[in-house]
Amino acid sequence: MIRHTVVFRLKHKEGSVEEKKFLADAKMLGAIPGVEKFEQLRQVSPKNDYHFGFSMEFADQAAYSGYNDHPDHVAFVRDRWIPEVEAFLEIDYEPLS
């Protein structure tokens, strides 16, 4: 199992229509084959300046690779993520045992 997570800050003003549209449109990532347990999260720790997080799981590396290469994911990164995300940190986890 691989848990793919990303925390990020958008270029849009907090609470703006653009912010809400980005988050609504990003829900389509959860429909890409291989994605399990897709979540959108609000980051609440004062220890960093990110605002949101996405988390999802994949059964194995093949499922994760399929997601990364899927045309809908590629288009979302190109058309929405790159132009609208100001900063992010991506972390992928595998269980230790």
N, C-alpha and C positions, 0 to 999 in steps of 0.2 A: 504494500500500500504506500502511496505517496500523497502527502498532504501539501498542496500548493497554496501558499498564502502571499498576499501582497498588502502592504499598507501604503497609503498615498494621500497626497494633497492636490486638490484641483486648482486650476487657475481661476475658476469662477468664484464669485462672491458667495460667502456662506448663506445658505437659504435661498439662493437665486433660482430662477426658472431653469437656467442652464445647468446648475448643479443637479436639480431634481431630474431633468431630462437625461443627463449622463447616467445617473444611478438607475433610472427606469430602463434605459436602453441596454445597460450592462447586464440586466437580468437574462438576456438571451444567451449569455455564456453558459448558464446552467443547463441549457437545452442541447449543448453540443454533445455528441455521443462520447461516452466514457466518463463524463463528469458526474460525480456523486456528491451529495451533501453540500451543494453550493449555498454559501451564505454571504450576505452583504452586512457589514458591521460598522458601527460608529466607534472610532478610537477615542477613549476617554482618559487616558493617562496624561498627566501634566509633564511627564518625563520626555515627551517628544512632540513635534509639531505636525504630525500626520493627523488627518481627520477621519479617514475611512479605511476599511479593510475588506478584502474579498478572501474567502477561504473555500477550498473545494478539495475533494479526494479523488484519487484514481486507483484502480485495482492494481496496476503495475506500470512499469515504464512504457510499455507499448500503448496503453490507454492514454498516458500523459503525453507521449509523443504525438499520438493521433490528435489530441486536443490542440497542441501547439501548432500543428501543421494544418488544422482544419481551416477551410477558406473563411468561415464566419469569424473565427478567432483572429486570423491574419488581417481581415478587413477591419475588425474592431480596433486592433492595435494601431493599424495604419491611419484609419479615418477618425478615431475618437481618442484613443489613449495618448498617442504621441502629441496631438495638438492641444489636448485639454488637461493633461496631468502635469502638474508643476514639479513634483518630486515623488519618488516612491522607493520602497525597499521590498524586494521579493525574497522569500525564503521557502524552500522546499524541504520537507521532512520525510524521513522513513523511520518506522519504529526501530528501536534498538534491539528488541528481542521478538 
